[in-house]
Amino acid sequence: MSTSDAHRREDRSAEAVLAAARQAIDEVMARSSSGATGDSGAAGSPDGGAPLPGGLAGVWRGAERAPVPAEPAAPAASDAEDESAALAGGVSADDPEYKRAKKRALNMLAARDHATEELRSKLLRKEHPEDVVDTLLDRLTASGLLDDEQFAAGFVRARRESRALSVRALRQELTKKGIPESVSEHALEDIDDEFDLAYEVALKKARSTANLPHDTRLRRTLGMLARRGFPQSVCMAAARRALEDA
């Protein structure tokens, strides 16, 4: 098989995954609009109904993100027509502005999870009408595709693992994402390893500066810990122990 054939096959596969995702989400939102609910659904289904096709449960929860074109040429066929004709705030499901905003929002969510206010800001920057955006976000939240508590928990876990950020730094980043304070505090309440994480960061820095004078090593280690947002008392204790152990 030629390289061009392989690329065409990959493109078709990505488009098929995205089309299936759109169709599944449209069905979820349509059922939500009509008031349908389920007591217990298959794993990975946002509304407690049938599971997302093709392993898409992972796509919407961050496990596997399908390649998403920035602006697909045309939306996939779906059951979106089943949405109620008049949504909250008087916005019609047939409104072209609503359809454009919905298409863009689903593309963004296919790329990665978003906080509600983060997605709202992005859509408004694209000049979608405010009433349309607010209606769309309400429907995405009702369908389980937007969940600030789940987003905050995943964000905290990922940032601690990849960047070793302190609780204070994490709180600031969640605030920038528009996460409510109560949700942020809930996501951060179980973190009890502040010193241990600071020590790990300090030890790496201390080892990388082993050939420098002690005062220089201490200053650089403290600076790194401070930039990660650790409290002053934690910075000093972690840096001193790291320099002793390095």
N, C-alpha and C positions, 0 to 999 in steps of 0.2 A: 504494500500500500504506500502511495506517495505521501510526502509531508503535507501537501495541500489537501489531500483527501482526509488525512487524519485531523487536520485543523477544522475542516468543514464538519466532520462528524462530531468533534468536541463542541463546536458552536451550536449544532442542532440539538445536542444533548442538553446544553445549558439552557437553550430556549424552551425545551420541553419541560425541564424542571421548573422554570419560572412560570410557564403557562399553567402547570399543574398546581403550583402554589397559589396563583391568583384565583384559579377556579375553586380550590378548597376554601380560601378565605372568603370569597364572595358567597359561597354556600353557608359558611358560618355566620356571616353578617346578615344574610337573608333570613336564616332561622332565628337569629337574635331579634330581628325586626318584627317577625311574626309572633314572637313570644314563645317559641318552642324551647323547651329545656329538657335535659336528661338527668336522671338520678345518678347514673354511673356510666362513664364512657370509656372507650378504648384509650390506652396510654398514648399521649402525644396529641390528642384532639383538643383544640382550644376551647370548644364549647361543650365537651362531654359527649359528643356524638361520634360519628365514624372517624377513624384515624385518618390523618393526613396521608395522601397517596405518596408512594415512592420514597418513604422514609423522611417526609418533610417535617415531622415533629422536631427533629434535630435542627433543621434549618431555622425554625422560628424561635428556638431556645438557645441558639449559639453553638450547638455541637458541630454542625456542618453548614457552612454558608454556601449556597449555590452561586456561581458567577452570575452577576446581574448586569445587563446592558444598562447604560445610563438612561436612555430613553428608547424603549422598544418601539418598533415601527407601528404596531397595532396591538391593542389589548386582546387577550385570549377570550374565546367564547366562554360565557359563564351564566350563572343564574342570577346575576345582579339585578335583572329586571324584576325579580321577586321582592326587592326591597319596597318598603312602603313609599307611596308617591310623595307624601309630605313628611319630612323628618322634623326633628326638634328645631325650633327656631324658624320654621317655615321654609327650610331649605329642601328642595325637591331632589329625590334620588336621580332624576333625569336631567338635572341641571348640568350643563357642560362643565361649569366651574367645579362642581362637586366631583364629577367623574375624573377630571384632570388632577385634582388634589388627591383623590383616592389612589389613582395610579402612581403618582409620585411617592406618596406615603408608603405604599406597599413595596415599592422598589427600595426605599430607604430601609425599611424593616427587614427586607430580604438580605441586605448587606450586613446589618448588625442590629442588635436591640437598641432602642432609644428610650430615654426618659420622656415623659409626656411633654413637658415644657421645652425640652430640646427639640423634639419633632415639631412642635408648634412653631417655634422660632424659625426653623428651617423653612417650613411651608409659607410662613408669612413673608420671609425674605424673597421667596419666589413669587410674591405678589398674588397669592391666592387670597380671596376675600376672608376676612376674619370670621364672619358668621359661618361660612362654609367649613373653615378649618376647625372651629370649635365643635360643630356638629359631627364632623368626621372623627375627631379625637374621642368624642363621647362614644361613638359606635365601635371604634377600635378597642377602647377600654372595656366596653360591655362584652365584646367578643373574646377578651383575654389576650389580645395581641399587644396591648400596652398595659404594663403592670409595674408601677414605680417601686413597689416593695421588692419584687423579684429582680428588677434591674439594679437597685441599690445593693442588694446582697451579692449579686454576681460581679458588680463593679468593684466592690470592696475586696472580694476574694481575689480577683484578677490583679488589681493594683498592688495588693500585699505580696503576691507571688512574683510579679514581674518587675516591680519597681521598689519594693520594700519601703512603702510610704508609711508615715506615722498616722495615728488616728487624726491628729489635727489637720494634716495635709489631705487626708481622705475626706474629712468633713468639708474642707474648702472646695475640693473638686466636685463633690456631690451638690454643694450649693450652686456652683457654676452651671451644673446640669439642670438646675431648677427643681431638685428633689426637696420636698418639704422637710423641715427640721425634724419633725417627729419620725418620719420615715428614715432619715439619715441616722438618727440616734438608735433606732431599732436595729439597723444594719451594723452599727458599730459596737453595740453593747456587749457582745461576747468576746471582743478582742482583749486579751489579758497578757499578751506576750510583748509588750512595748519594749521592755529592756532587752529581751532576748533578740528581737529583730534589730535593735540599734547596735547591739554587740556584734552581730553578724556583719552588718555594714561596716562598722568600725574596724573589725579584724581584717577584712579585705583591704581596706585603705591602709591600715598599719603595715601589712605585709608588702604592699606595693611601694611603700616609701621607706623600706628598711635601711636603705643606704643614706638617708638624710639625717640631719641632727634631730635630736629628740623634740626640741621645741617646735621645729618645722613640722614634724610628723603629727604632733599633738594639734597644732593649729589647723592643719589640713583635714585631719580627721574630724575635729569639731565642726569645721566649716561644712563638710559633707553631711554630717548628721543634722546640722541646723537647717540645711537646704531641704532635707527630707521632712522637716517639720517636727522633729523630736523635741520634747521639753529640755530646757537648759540642764536641769539636774540629771536627766537621763543621758544627755550627750556627754557630760563630763565623766560620769561613772562608767559608761560604756567605753569611752575613748581611753581612759586610763587603764582599764582592765585589758583592752585590746592591745595596747602598747606593751603591757607586761607579758602578754601571752604570745605575741607575734614572734 
